[in-house]
């Protein structure tokens, strides 16, 4: 068990370390979800127009969420490096 942080910088680094562990997991889940929806809509149910349209919507949403997450991750890293210098 690690010792609890004694400074504000230590607390922020602990929280950012936890966020840096969670974000790749979320990216992986989004990638699996997008892959499954593409396979489901465009390969398994290729003849069903409603499924194909739903697949397009899921793909668009997944790409937008991924871009927003990358931007948020970049902002957090930029703030961390500018405020704490490491």
PDB file of N, CA, C and O in Angstrom, chain B, residues numbered from 101:
ATOM      1  N   UNK B 101       0.851  -1.183   0.000  1.00  0.00           N
ATOM      2  CA  UNK B 101       0.000   0.000   0.000  1.00  0.00           C
ATOM      3  C   UNK B 101       0.891   1.239   0.000  1.00  0.00           C
ATOM      4  O   UNK B 101       1.830   1.332   0.790  1.00  0.00           O
ATOM      5  N   UNK B 102       0.597   2.184  -0.882  1.00  0.00           N
ATOM      6  CA  UNK B 102       1.416   3.384  -0.970  1.00  0.00           C
ATOM      7  C   UNK B 102       0.981   4.396   0.088  1.00  0.00           C
ATOM      8  O   UNK B 102      -0.129   4.342   0.617  1.00  0.00           O
ATOM      9  N   UNK B 103       1.882   5.305   0.371  1.00  0.00           N
ATOM     10  CA  UNK B 103       1.573   6.330   1.358  1.00  0.00           C
ATOM     11  C   UNK B 103       0.684   7.392   0.724  1.00  0.00           C
ATOM     12  O   UNK B 103       0.816   7.685  -0.465  1.00  0.00           O
ATOM     13  N   UNK B 104      -0.215   7.966   1.506  1.00  0.00           N
ATOM     14  CA  UNK B 104      -1.098   9.006   0.954  1.00  0.00           C
ATOM     15  C   UNK B 104      -0.301  10.271   0.633  1.00  0.00           C
ATOM     16  O   UNK B 104       0.695  10.567   1.293  1.00  0.00           O
ATOM     17  N   UNK B 105      -0.743  11.011  -0.377  1.00  0.00           N
ATOM     18  CA  UNK B 105      -0.019  12.234  -0.743  1.00  0.00           C
ATOM     19  C   UNK B 105      -0.116  13.273   0.367  1.00  0.00           C
ATOM     20  O   UNK B 105      -1.149  13.400   1.024  1.00  0.00           O
ATOM     21  N   UNK B 106       0.969  14.011   0.568  1.00  0.00           N
ATOM     22  CA  UNK B 106       0.992  15.023   1.629  1.00  0.00           C
ATOM     23  C   UNK B 106       0.914  16.442   1.076  1.00  0.00           C
ATOM     24  O   UNK B 106       0.771  17.392   1.846  1.00  0.00           O
ATOM     25  N   UNK B 107       1.006  16.603  -0.247  1.00  0.00           N
ATOM     26  CA  UNK B 107       0.913  17.928  -0.852  1.00  0.00           C
ATOM     27  C   UNK B 107      -0.187  17.923  -1.905  1.00  0.00           C
ATOM     28  O   UNK B 107      -0.651  16.870  -2.343  1.00  0.00           O
ATOM     29  N   UNK B 108      -0.588  19.113  -2.295  1.00  0.00           N
ATOM     30  CA  UNK B 108      -1.601  19.237  -3.340  1.00  0.00           C
ATOM     31  C   UNK B 108      -1.089  18.651  -4.640  1.00  0.00           C
ATOM     32  O   UNK B 108      -1.833  17.985  -5.360  1.00  0.00           O
ATOM     33  N   UNK B 109       0.171  18.893  -4.946  1.00  0.00           N
ATOM     34  CA  UNK B 109       0.759  18.340  -6.169  1.00  0.00           C
ATOM     35  C   UNK B 109       0.732  16.812  -6.140  1.00  0.00           C
ATOM     36  O   UNK B 109       0.460  16.171  -7.155  1.00  0.00           O
ATOM     37  N   UNK B 110       1.011  16.243  -4.992  1.00  0.00           N
ATOM     38  CA  UNK B 110       0.965  14.793  -4.865  1.00  0.00           C
ATOM     39  C   UNK B 110      -0.434  14.250  -5.078  1.00  0.00           C
ATOM     40  O   UNK B 110      -0.614  13.218  -5.725  1.00  0.00           O
ATOM     41  N   UNK B 111      -1.433  14.950  -4.530  1.00  0.00           N
ATOM     42  CA  UNK B 111      -2.828  14.539  -4.706  1.00  0.00           C
ATOM     43  C   UNK B 111      -3.235  14.618  -6.175  1.00  0.00           C
ATOM     44  O   UNK B 111      -3.855  13.696  -6.704  1.00  0.00           O
ATOM     45  N   UNK B 112      -2.886  15.711  -6.823  1.00  0.00           N
ATOM     46  CA  UNK B 112      -3.227  15.876  -8.231  1.00  0.00           C
ATOM     47  C   UNK B 112      -2.532  14.805  -9.069  1.00  0.00           C
ATOM     48  O   UNK B 112      -3.145  14.248  -9.981  1.00  0.00           O
ATOM     49  N   UNK B 113      -1.282  14.511  -8.781  1.00  0.00           N
ATOM     50  CA  UNK B 113      -0.563  13.473  -9.527  1.00  0.00           C
ATOM     51  C   UNK B 113      -1.188  12.096  -9.310  1.00  0.00           C
ATOM     52  O   UNK B 113      -1.223  11.286 -10.236  1.00  0.00           O
ATOM     53  N   UNK B 114      -1.677  11.819  -8.112  1.00  0.00           N
ATOM     54  CA  UNK B 114      -2.374  10.547  -7.847  1.00  0.00           C
ATOM     55  C   UNK B 114      -3.651  10.459  -8.681  1.00  0.00           C
ATOM     56  O   UNK B 114      -3.925   9.427  -9.294  1.00  0.00           O
ATOM     57  N   UNK B 115      -4.426  11.537  -8.704  1.00  0.00           N
ATOM     58  CA  UNK B 115      -5.678  11.552  -9.468  1.00  0.00           C
ATOM     59  C   UNK B 115      -5.392  11.426 -10.956  1.00  0.00           C
ATOM     60  O   UNK B 115      -6.071  10.671 -11.651  1.00  0.00           O
ATOM     61  N   UNK B 116      -4.396  12.156 -11.457  1.00  0.00           N
ATOM     62  CA  UNK B 116      -4.046  12.077 -12.874  1.00  0.00           C
ATOM     63  C   UNK B 116      -3.490  10.701 -13.239  1.00  0.00           C
ATOM     64  O   UNK B 116      -3.715  10.214 -14.347  1.00  0.00           O
ATOM     65  N   UNK B 117      -2.776  10.085 -12.323  1.00  0.00           N
ATOM     66  CA  UNK B 117      -2.304   8.725 -12.566  1.00  0.00           C
ATOM     67  C   UNK B 117      -3.459   7.755 -12.718  1.00  0.00           C
ATOM     68  O   UNK B 117      -3.424   6.868 -13.570  1.00  0.00           O
ATOM     69  N   UNK B 118      -4.487   7.924 -11.890  1.00  0.00           N
ATOM     70  CA  UNK B 118      -5.678   7.081 -11.990  1.00  0.00           C
ATOM     71  C   UNK B 118      -6.401   7.339 -13.307  1.00  0.00           C
ATOM     72  O   UNK B 118      -6.849   6.399 -13.963  1.00  0.00           O
ATOM     73  N   UNK B 119      -6.517   8.596 -13.694  1.00  0.00           N
ATOM     74  CA  UNK B 119      -7.164   8.939 -14.963  1.00  0.00           C
ATOM     75  C   UNK B 119      -6.378   8.341 -16.127  1.00  0.00           C
ATOM     76  O   UNK B 119      -6.972   7.848 -17.086  1.00  0.00           O
ATOM     77  N   UNK B 120      -5.053   8.382 -16.052  1.00  0.00           N
ATOM     78  CA  UNK B 120      -4.230   7.820 -17.123  1.00  0.00           C
ATOM     79  C   UNK B 120      -4.348   6.303 -17.217  1.00  0.00           C
ATOM     80  O   UNK B 120      -4.026   5.731 -18.258  1.00  0.00           O
ATOM     81  N   UNK B 121      -4.797   5.644 -16.165  1.00  0.00           N
ATOM     82  CA  UNK B 121      -5.058   4.212 -16.228  1.00  0.00           C
ATOM     83  C   UNK B 121      -6.448   3.923 -16.804  1.00  0.00           C
ATOM     84  O   UNK B 121      -6.637   2.926 -17.500  1.00  0.00           O
ATOM     85  N   UNK B 122      -7.406   4.785 -16.517  1.00  0.00           N
ATOM     86  CA  UNK B 122      -8.793   4.556 -16.930  1.00  0.00           C
ATOM     87  C   UNK B 122      -9.006   4.898 -18.406  1.00  0.00           C
ATOM     88  O   UNK B 122      -9.744   4.194 -19.096  1.00  0.00           O
ATOM     89  N   UNK B 123      -8.384   5.950 -18.892  1.00  0.00           N
ATOM     90  CA  UNK B 123      -8.631   6.410 -20.256  1.00  0.00           C
ATOM     91  C   UNK B 123      -8.294   5.350 -21.311  1.00  0.00           C
ATOM     92  O   UNK B 123      -9.106   5.143 -22.213  1.00  0.00           O
ATOM     93  N   UNK B 124      -7.143   4.666 -21.251  1.00  0.00           N
ATOM     94  CA  UNK B 124      -6.912   3.615 -22.261  1.00  0.00           C
ATOM     95  C   UNK B 124      -7.950   2.492 -22.195  1.00  0.00           C
ATOM     96  O   UNK B 124      -8.294   1.907 -23.222  1.00  0.00           O
ATOM     97  N   UNK B 125      -8.441   2.191 -21.015  1.00  0.00           N
ATOM     98  CA  UNK B 125      -9.495   1.185 -20.885  1.00  0.00           C
ATOM     99  C   UNK B 125     -10.759   1.644 -21.614  1.00  0.00           C
ATOM    100  O   UNK B 125     -11.394   0.853 -22.313  1.00  0.00           O
ATOM    101  N   UNK B 126     -11.120   2.898 -21.456  1.00  0.00           N
ATOM    102  CA  UNK B 126     -12.297   3.439 -22.131  1.00  0.00           C
ATOM    103  C   UNK B 126     -12.088   3.440 -23.647  1.00  0.00           C
ATOM    104  O   UNK B 126     -13.006   3.118 -24.401  1.00  0.00           O
ATOM    105  N   UNK B 127     -10.872   3.804 -24.098  1.00  0.00           N
ATOM    106  CA  UNK B 127     -10.575   3.744 -25.528  1.00  0.00           C
ATOM    107  C   UNK B 127     -10.759   2.326 -26.058  1.00  0.00           C
ATOM    108  O   UNK B 127     -11.319   2.133 -27.137  1.00  0.00           O
ATOM    109  N   UNK B 128     -10.294   1.345 -25.308  1.00  0.00           N
ATOM    110  CA  UNK B 128     -10.440  -0.047 -25.725  1.00  0.00           C
ATOM    111  C   UNK B 128     -11.895  -0.471 -25.824  1.00  0.00           C
ATOM    112  O   UNK B 128     -12.284  -1.160 -26.767  1.00  0.00           O
ATOM    113  N   UNK B 129     -12.698  -0.063 -24.854  1.00  0.00           N
ATOM    114  CA  UNK B 129     -14.124  -0.401 -24.863  1.00  0.00           C
ATOM    115  C   UNK B 129     -14.812   0.245 -26.068  1.00  0.00           C
ATOM    116  O   UNK B 129     -15.621  -0.398 -26.738  1.00  0.00           O
ATOM    117  N   UNK B 130     -14.495   1.503 -26.344  1.00  0.00           N
ATOM    118  CA  UNK B 130     -15.091   2.187 -27.501  1.00  0.00           C
ATOM    119  C   UNK B 130     -14.678   1.495 -28.794  1.00  0.00           C
ATOM    120  O   UNK B 130     -15.500   1.323 -29.694  1.00  0.00           O
ATOM    121  N   UNK B 131     -13.410   1.095 -28.897  1.00  0.00           N
ATOM    122  CA  UNK B 131     -12.942   0.406 -30.101  1.00  0.00           C
ATOM    123  C   UNK B 131     -13.687  -0.915 -30.293  1.00  0.00           C
ATOM    124  O   UNK B 131     -14.122  -1.221 -31.403  1.00  0.00           O
ATOM    125  N   UNK B 132     -13.838  -1.697 -29.226  1.00  0.00           N
ATOM    126  CA  UNK B 132     -14.567  -2.964 -29.328  1.00  0.00           C
ATOM    127  C   UNK B 132     -16.028  -2.728 -29.702  1.00  0.00           C
ATOM    128  O   UNK B 132     -16.581  -3.454 -30.528  1.00  0.00           O
ATOM    129  N   UNK B 133     -16.651  -1.720 -29.102  1.00  0.00           N
ATOM    130  CA  UNK B 133     -18.044  -1.396 -29.399  1.00  0.00           C
ATOM    131  C   UNK B 133     -18.194  -0.999 -30.870  1.00  0.00           C
ATOM    132  O   UNK B 133     -19.098  -1.477 -31.555  1.00  0.00           O
ATOM    133  N   UNK B 134     -17.320  -0.135 -31.345  1.00  0.00           N
ATOM    134  CA  UNK B 134     -17.379   0.304 -32.739  1.00  0.00           C
ATOM    135  C   UNK B 134     -17.160  -0.874 -33.676  1.00  0.00           C
ATOM    136  O   UNK B 134     -17.881  -1.021 -34.663  1.00  0.00           O
ATOM    137  N   UNK B 135     -16.184  -1.708 -33.382  1.00  0.00           N
ATOM    138  CA  UNK B 135     -15.914  -2.874 -34.226  1.00  0.00           C
ATOM    139  C   UNK B 135     -17.118  -3.802 -34.271  1.00  0.00           C
ATOM    140  O   UNK B 135     -17.498  -4.276 -35.342  1.00  0.00           O
ATOM    141  N   UNK B 136     -17.720  -4.064 -33.118  1.00  0.00           N
ATOM    142  CA  UNK B 136     -18.883  -4.949 -33.087  1.00  0.00           C
ATOM    143  C   UNK B 136     -20.051  -4.354 -33.880  1.00  0.00           C
ATOM    144  O   UNK B 136     -20.709  -5.070 -34.634  1.00  0.00           O
ATOM    145  N   UNK B 137     -20.313  -3.068 -33.720  1.00  0.00           N
ATOM    146  CA  UNK B 137     -21.424  -2.445 -34.438  1.00  0.00           C
ATOM    147  C   UNK B 137     -21.202  -2.457 -35.948  1.00  0.00           C
ATOM    148  O   UNK B 137     -22.154  -2.636 -36.708  1.00  0.00           O
ATOM    149  N   UNK B 138     -19.968  -2.270 -36.389  1.00  0.00           N
ATOM    150  CA  UNK B 138     -19.675  -2.328 -37.823  1.00  0.00           C
ATOM    151  C   UNK B 138     -19.895  -3.744 -38.344  1.00  0.00           C
ATOM    152  O   UNK B 138     -20.513  -3.938 -39.390  1.00  0.00           O
ATOM    153  N   UNK B 139     -19.391  -4.722 -37.614  1.00  0.00           N
ATOM    154  CA  UNK B 139     -19.590  -6.116 -38.028  1.00  0.00           C
ATOM    155  C   UNK B 139     -21.074  -6.467 -38.035  1.00  0.00           C
ATOM    156  O   UNK B 139     -21.562  -7.097 -38.973  1.00  0.00           O
ATOM    157  N   UNK B 140     -21.785  -6.060 -36.995  1.00  0.00           N
ATOM    158  CA  UNK B 140     -23.216  -6.358 -36.887  1.00  0.00           C
ATOM    159  C   UNK B 140     -24.013  -5.697 -38.001  1.00  0.00           C
ATOM    160  O   UNK B 140     -24.876  -6.335 -38.604  1.00  0.00           O
ATOM    161  N   UNK B 141     -23.738  -4.430 -38.281  1.00  0.00           N
ATOM    162  CA  UNK B 141     -24.553  -3.695 -39.251  1.00  0.00           C
ATOM    163  C   UNK B 141     -24.168  -4.004 -40.688  1.00  0.00           C
ATOM    164  O   UNK B 141     -25.047  -4.189 -41.530  1.00  0.00           O
ATOM    165  N   UNK B 142     -22.886  -4.063 -40.989  1.00  0.00           N
ATOM    166  CA  UNK B 142     -22.467  -4.124 -42.377  1.00  0.00           C
ATOM    167  C   UNK B 142     -22.067  -5.515 -42.852  1.00  0.00           C
ATOM    168  O   UNK B 142     -21.879  -5.716 -44.052  1.00  0.00           O
ATOM    169  N   UNK B 143     -21.930  -6.482 -41.946  1.00  0.00           N
ATOM    170  CA  UNK B 143     -21.580  -7.835 -42.365  1.00  0.00           C
ATOM    171  C   UNK B 143     -22.690  -8.821 -42.028  1.00  0.00           C
ATOM    172  O   UNK B 143     -23.174  -9.535 -42.907  1.00  0.00           O
ATOM    173  N   UNK B 144     -23.101  -8.866 -40.755  1.00  0.00           N
ATOM    174  CA  UNK B 144     -24.122  -9.829 -40.334  1.00  0.00           C
ATOM    175  C   UNK B 144     -25.496  -9.454 -40.894  1.00  0.00           C
ATOM    176  O   UNK B 144     -26.209 -10.318 -41.405  1.00  0.00           O
ATOM    177  N   UNK B 145     -25.870  -8.185 -40.804  1.00  0.00           N
ATOM    178  CA  UNK B 145     -27.191  -7.724 -41.257  1.00  0.00           C
ATOM    179  C   UNK B 145     -27.070  -6.789 -42.455  1.00  0.00           C
ATOM    180  O   UNK B 145     -27.702  -5.734 -42.489  1.00  0.00           O
ATOM    181  N   UNK B 146     -26.271  -7.169 -43.423  1.00  0.00           N
ATOM    182  CA  UNK B 146     -26.010  -6.282 -44.564  1.00  0.00           C
ATOM    183  C   UNK B 146     -27.261  -5.994 -45.386  1.00  0.00           C
ATOM    184  O   UNK B 146     -27.333  -4.947 -46.029  1.00  0.00           O
ATOM    185  N   UNK B 147     -28.244  -6.885 -45.386  1.00  0.00           N
ATOM    186  CA  UNK B 147     -29.449  -6.674 -46.177  1.00  0.00           C
ATOM    187  C   UNK B 147     -30.494  -5.817 -45.503  1.00  0.00           C
ATOM    188  O   UNK B 147     -31.431  -5.366 -46.162  1.00  0.00           O
ATOM    189  N   UNK B 148     -30.363  -5.574 -44.202  1.00  0.00           N
ATOM    190  CA  UNK B 148     -31.346  -4.810 -43.437  1.00  0.00           C
ATOM    191  C   UNK B 148     -30.940  -3.332 -43.426  1.00  0.00           C
ATOM    192  O   UNK B 148     -29.970  -2.948 -42.772  1.00  0.00           O
ATOM    193  N   UNK B 149     -31.701  -2.511 -44.164  1.00  0.00           N
ATOM    194  CA  UNK B 149     -31.353  -1.087 -44.280  1.00  0.00           C
ATOM    195  C   UNK B 149     -31.381  -0.365 -42.934  1.00  0.00           C
ATOM    196  O   UNK B 149     -30.560   0.519 -42.691  1.00  0.00           O
ATOM    197  N   UNK B 150     -32.316  -0.731 -42.061  1.00  0.00           N
ATOM    198  CA  UNK B 150     -32.387  -0.080 -40.747  1.00  0.00           C
ATOM    199  C   UNK B 150     -31.131  -0.362 -39.926  1.00  0.00           C
ATOM    200  O   UNK B 150     -30.599   0.529 -39.264  1.00  0.00           O
ATOM    201  N   UNK B 151     -30.664  -1.606 -39.976  1.00  0.00           N
ATOM    202  CA  UNK B 151     -29.439  -1.965 -39.243  1.00  0.00           C
ATOM    203  C   UNK B 151     -28.226  -1.238 -39.815  1.00  0.00           C
ATOM    204  O   UNK B 151     -27.345  -0.814 -39.067  1.00  0.00           O
ATOM    205  N   UNK B 152     -28.180  -1.093 -41.133  1.00  0.00           N
ATOM    206  CA  UNK B 152     -27.058  -0.390 -41.758  1.00  0.00           C
ATOM    207  C   UNK B 152     -27.068   1.080 -41.343  1.00  0.00           C
ATOM    208  O   UNK B 152     -26.014   1.639 -41.041  1.00  0.00           O
ATOM    209  N   UNK B 153     -28.234   1.710 -41.323  1.00  0.00           N
ATOM    210  CA  UNK B 153     -28.340   3.111 -40.881  1.00  0.00           C
ATOM    211  C   UNK B 153     -27.959   3.251 -39.411  1.00  0.00           C
ATOM    212  O   UNK B 153     -27.265   4.195 -39.035  1.00  0.00           O
ATOM    213  N   UNK B 154     -28.413   2.308 -38.576  1.00  0.00           N
ATOM    214  CA  UNK B 154     -28.020   2.329 -37.163  1.00  0.00           C
ATOM    215  C   UNK B 154     -26.507   2.176 -37.022  1.00  0.00           C
ATOM    216  O   UNK B 154     -25.889   2.829 -36.181  1.00  0.00           O
ATOM    217  N   UNK B 155     -25.916   1.319 -37.841  1.00  0.00           N
ATOM    218  CA  UNK B 155     -24.467   1.139 -37.819  1.00  0.00           C
ATOM    219  C   UNK B 155     -23.729   2.412 -38.168  1.00  0.00           C
ATOM    220  O   UNK B 155     -22.700   2.719 -37.567  1.00  0.00           O
ATOM    221  N   UNK B 156     -24.243   3.157 -39.132  1.00  0.00           N
ATOM    222  CA  UNK B 156     -23.632   4.437 -39.500  1.00  0.00           C
ATOM    223  C   UNK B 156     -23.707   5.431 -38.344  1.00  0.00           C
ATOM    224  O   UNK B 156     -22.750   6.158 -38.075  1.00  0.00           O
ATOM    225  N   UNK B 157     -24.858   5.455 -37.661  1.00  0.00           N
ATOM    226  CA  UNK B 157     -25.015   6.370 -36.517  1.00  0.00           C
ATOM    227  C   UNK B 157     -24.066   6.005 -35.387  1.00  0.00           C
ATOM    228  O   UNK B 157     -23.417   6.878 -34.812  1.00  0.00           O
ATOM    229  N   UNK B 158     -23.979   4.705 -35.064  1.00  0.00           N
ATOM    230  CA  UNK B 158     -23.064   4.266 -34.008  1.00  0.00           C
ATOM    231  C   UNK B 158     -21.620   4.579 -34.364  1.00  0.00           C
ATOM    232  O   UNK B 158     -20.847   4.996 -33.501  1.00  0.00           O
ATOM    233  N   UNK B 159     -21.246   4.384 -35.620  1.00  0.00           N
ATOM    234  CA  UNK B 159     -19.883   4.665 -36.044  1.00  0.00           C
ATOM    235  C   UNK B 159     -19.577   6.153 -35.895  1.00  0.00           C
ATOM    236  O   UNK B 159     -18.504   6.517 -35.412  1.00  0.00           O
ATOM    237  N   UNK B 160     -20.500   7.010 -36.299  1.00  0.00           N
ATOM    238  CA  UNK B 160     -20.292   8.449 -36.173  1.00  0.00           C
ATOM    239  C   UNK B 160     -20.146   8.861 -34.709  1.00  0.00           C
ATOM    240  O   UNK B 160     -19.245   9.622 -34.357  1.00  0.00           O
ATOM    241  N   UNK B 161     -21.031   8.357 -33.869  1.00  0.00           N
ATOM    242  CA  UNK B 161     -20.971   8.694 -32.443  1.00  0.00           C
ATOM    243  C   UNK B 161     -19.667   8.193 -31.823  1.00  0.00           C
ATOM    244  O   UNK B 161     -19.039   8.909 -31.043  1.00  0.00           O
ATOM    245  N   UNK B 162     -19.259   6.979 -32.161  1.00  0.00           N
ATOM    246  CA  UNK B 162     -18.024   6.426 -31.600  1.00  0.00           C
ATOM    247  C   UNK B 162     -16.808   7.246 -32.026  1.00  0.00           C
ATOM    248  O   UNK B 162     -15.906   7.475 -31.221  1.00  0.00           O
ATOM    249  N   UNK B 163     -16.776   7.686 -33.268  1.00  0.00           N
ATOM    250  CA  UNK B 163     -15.656   8.508 -33.736  1.00  0.00           C
ATOM    251  C   UNK B 163     -15.659   9.857 -33.023  1.00  0.00           C
ATOM    252  O   UNK B 163     -14.603  10.328 -32.600  1.00  0.00           O
ATOM    253  N   UNK B 164     -16.813  10.480 -32.884  1.00  0.00           N
ATOM    254  CA  UNK B 164     -16.893  11.769 -32.183  1.00  0.00           C
ATOM    255  C   UNK B 164     -16.470  11.644 -30.725  1.00  0.00           C
ATOM    256  O   UNK B 164     -15.737  12.492 -30.217  1.00  0.00           O
ATOM    257  N   UNK B 165     -16.922  10.601 -30.055  1.00  0.00           N
ATOM    258  CA  UNK B 165     -16.548  10.398 -28.651  1.00  0.00           C
ATOM    259  C   UNK B 165     -15.040  10.171 -28.538  1.00  0.00           C
ATOM    260  O   UNK B 165     -14.404  10.683 -27.617  1.00  0.00           O
ATOM    261  N   UNK B 166     -14.477   9.419 -29.455  1.00  0.00           N
ATOM    262  CA  UNK B 166     -13.037   9.180 -29.430  1.00  0.00           C
ATOM    263  C   UNK B 166     -12.259  10.480 -29.619  1.00  0.00           C
ATOM    264  O   UNK B 166     -11.282  10.726 -28.911  1.00  0.00           O
ATOM    265  N   UNK B 167     -12.680  11.303 -30.559  1.00  0.00           N
ATOM    266  CA  UNK B 167     -12.010  12.584 -30.782  1.00  0.00           C
ATOM    267  C   UNK B 167     -12.129  13.482 -29.547  1.00  0.00           C
ATOM    268  O   UNK B 167     -11.154  14.122 -29.154  1.00  0.00           O
ATOM    269  N   UNK B 168     -13.300  13.534 -28.942  1.00  0.00           N
ATOM    270  CA  UNK B 168     -13.474  14.350 -27.732  1.00  0.00           C
ATOM    271  C   UNK B 168     -12.628  13.830 -26.579  1.00  0.00           C
ATOM    272  O   UNK B 168     -12.075  14.620 -25.813  1.00  0.00           O
ATOM    273  N   UNK B 169     -12.520  12.515 -26.446  1.00  0.00           N
ATOM    274  CA  UNK B 169     -11.708  11.954 -25.373  1.00  0.00           C
ATOM    275  C   UNK B 169     -10.225  12.248 -25.588  1.00  0.00           C
ATOM    276  O   UNK B 169      -9.503  12.545 -24.635  1.00  0.00           O
ATOM    277  N   UNK B 170      -9.773  12.165 -26.836  1.00  0.00           N
ATOM    278  CA  UNK B 170      -8.370  12.483 -27.121  1.00  0.00           C
ATOM    279  C   UNK B 170      -8.099  13.951 -26.811  1.00  0.00           C
ATOM    280  O   UNK B 170      -7.053  14.284 -26.254  1.00  0.00           O
ATOM    281  N   UNK B 171      -9.027  14.824 -27.166  1.00  0.00           N
ATOM    282  CA  UNK B 171      -8.865  16.253 -26.880  1.00  0.00           C
ATOM    283  C   UNK B 171      -8.843  16.503 -25.372  1.00  0.00           C
ATOM    284  O   UNK B 171      -8.009  17.264 -24.883  1.00  0.00           O
ATOM    285  N   UNK B 172      -9.747  15.871 -24.640  1.00  0.00           N
ATOM    286  CA  UNK B 172      -9.788  16.048 -23.185  1.00  0.00           C
ATOM    287  C   UNK B 172      -8.511  15.522 -22.545  1.00  0.00           C
ATOM    288  O   UNK B 172      -7.965  16.149 -21.637  1.00  0.00           O
ATOM    289  N   UNK B 173      -8.036  14.378 -23.012  1.00  0.00           N
ATOM    290  CA  UNK B 173      -6.807  13.813 -22.479  1.00  0.00           C
ATOM    291  C   UNK B 173      -5.634  14.750 -22.749  1.00  0.00           C
ATOM    292  O   UNK B 173      -4.775  14.932 -21.885  1.00  0.00           O
ATOM    293  N   UNK B 174      -5.591  15.337 -23.922  1.00  0.00           N
ATOM    294  CA  UNK B 174      -4.539  16.292 -24.257  1.00  0.00           C
ATOM    295  C   UNK B 174      -4.590  17.541 -23.392  1.00  0.00           C
ATOM    296  O   UNK B 174      -3.552  18.056 -22.977  1.00  0.00           O
ATOM    297  N   UNK B 175      -5.792  18.029 -23.121  1.00  0.00           N
ATOM    298  CA  UNK B 175      -5.943  19.216 -22.264  1.00  0.00           C
ATOM    299  C   UNK B 175      -5.479  18.911 -20.849  1.00  0.00           C
ATOM    300  O   UNK B 175      -4.788  19.723 -20.234  1.00  0.00           O
ATOM    301  N   UNK B 176      -5.853  17.746 -20.327  1.00  0.00           N
ATOM    302  CA  UNK B 176      -5.423  17.370 -18.978  1.00  0.00           C
ATOM    303  C   UNK B 176      -3.910  17.259 -18.907  1.00  0.00           C
ATOM    304  O   UNK B 176      -3.301  17.732 -17.947  1.00  0.00           O
ATOM    305  N   UNK B 177      -3.293  16.642 -19.908  1.00  0.00           N
ATOM    306  CA  UNK B 177      -1.833  16.520 -19.926  1.00  0.00           C
ATOM    307  C   UNK B 177      -1.163  17.885 -20.050  1.00  0.00           C
ATOM    308  O   UNK B 177      -0.134  18.134 -19.422  1.00  0.00           O
ATOM    309  N   UNK B 178      -1.747  18.769 -20.862  1.00  0.00           N
ATOM    310  CA  UNK B 178      -1.187  20.107 -21.020  1.00  0.00           C
ATOM    311  C   UNK B 178      -1.255  20.874 -19.697  1.00  0.00           C
ATOM    312  O   UNK B 178      -0.285  21.521 -19.301  1.00  0.00           O
ATOM    313  N   UNK B 179      -2.400  20.800 -19.016  1.00  0.00           N
ATOM    314  CA  UNK B 179      -2.532  21.472 -17.719  1.00  0.00           C
ATOM    315  C   UNK B 179      -1.566  20.898 -16.704  1.00  0.00           C
ATOM    316  O   UNK B 179      -0.937  21.640 -15.949  1.00  0.00           O
ATOM    317  N   UNK B 180      -1.446  19.576 -16.683  1.00  0.00           N
ATOM    318  CA  UNK B 180      -0.553  18.941 -15.714  1.00  0.00           C
ATOM    319  C   UNK B 180       0.888  19.372 -15.950  1.00  0.00           C
ATOM    320  O   UNK B 180       1.609  19.696 -15.007  1.00  0.00           O
ATOM    321  N   UNK B 181       1.304  19.373 -17.219  1.00  0.00           N
ATOM    322  CA  UNK B 181       2.693  19.728 -17.499  1.00  0.00           C
ATOM    323  C   UNK B 181       2.961  21.209 -17.273  1.00  0.00           C
ATOM    324  O   UNK B 181       4.060  21.581 -16.864  1.00  0.00           O
ATOM    325  N   UNK B 182       1.971  22.060 -17.535  1.00  0.00           N
ATOM    326  CA  UNK B 182       2.204  23.493 -17.340  1.00  0.00           C
ATOM    327  C   UNK B 182       2.098  23.894 -15.878  1.00  0.00           C
ATOM    328  O   UNK B 182       2.795  24.811 -15.445  1.00  0.00           O
ATOM    329  N   UNK B 183       1.245  23.230 -15.109  1.00  0.00           N
ATOM    330  CA  UNK B 183       1.106  23.589 -13.697  1.00  0.00           C
ATOM    331  C   UNK B 183       2.149  22.938 -12.812  1.00  0.00           C
ATOM    332  O   UNK B 183       2.609  23.542 -11.843  1.00  0.00           O
ATOM    333  N   UNK B 184       2.528  21.707 -13.137  1.00  0.00           N
ATOM    334  CA  UNK B 184       3.423  20.973 -12.245  1.00  0.00           C
ATOM    335  C   UNK B 184       4.775  20.661 -12.874  1.00  0.00           C
ATOM    336  O   UNK B 184       5.658  20.138 -12.196  1.00  0.00           O
ATOM    337  N   UNK B 185       4.952  20.964 -14.136  1.00  0.00           N
ATOM    338  CA  UNK B 185       6.255  20.849 -14.774  1.00  0.00           C
ATOM    339  C   UNK B 185       6.783  19.446 -14.955  1.00  0.00           C
ATOM    340  O   UNK B 185       7.985  19.281 -15.165  1.00  0.00           O
ATOM    341  N   UNK B 186       5.948  18.430 -14.885  1.00  0.00           N
ATOM    342  CA  UNK B 186       6.465  17.066 -15.117  1.00  0.00           C
ATOM    343  C   UNK B 186       5.476  16.238 -15.870  1.00  0.00           C
ATOM    344  O   UNK B 186       5.738  15.070 -16.154  1.00  0.00           O
TER     345      UNK B 186
END
